[in-house]
Amino acid sequence: MTSSSSHGPDFYFQFVLVIIGIVGVATNAVIIYAMIATNQRKKQLLIEQNIFDLCSSLALIVVFTVKLCSIHLSGALGYWLCIILISENLLWMVVNGAQINLMSITIERYLKVVYHQGKWIKVSAAVLAWIGGIVHNMALVYWTSDMANGVCYWYAFWTGSTAALGHGILHSLFYFAHPGRHSSSGKSHC
């Protein structure tokens, strides 16, 4: 056991992230309860977004609590701890799913107003958001991460620098530049 004076800035940053996760769980739980208690069930995708936010707060707690423990990784358990938790994969699966869900809300609103589409869009959007976040991140971390000598290396093993750069560009375009921020004419939506 080490004394608290020997902890570096990373330890305190990770500790603060755990605290932020705890606050996030509490606030999102209250919001979900309020939406359900006030009979807001018709706003399924908005409740789904709050569930994503609750899950991302839970993932923040789990991932950074494990990181604070400084576990020496070995064997199959160590590998899966590396791939799922230490690599922050669990957290990013939920965060990317939440981003997909936000895009789905935009599309659902458009289709509802313009084409009067029904409930199947809400259900398929929710399923797509969860599956999309999980599949994208699991594939990425599985192919680019590994552990050696008890240390987890994530996003470290690319087939080449072009693959890493290409992924970075596509990821940024899909998750940050694309989500309903610009119309085809280049003007922002309100």
PyMOL commands that set and color helices and strands:
alter all, ss='L'
color gray80, all
select helices_A, chain A and resi 4-6+9-37+44-68+75-86+89-115+119-144+161-177
alter helices_A, ss='H'
color red, helices_A
select strands_A, chain A and resi 146-148+151-153
alter strands_A, ss='S'
color yellow, strands_A
deselect
rebuild
show_as cartoon
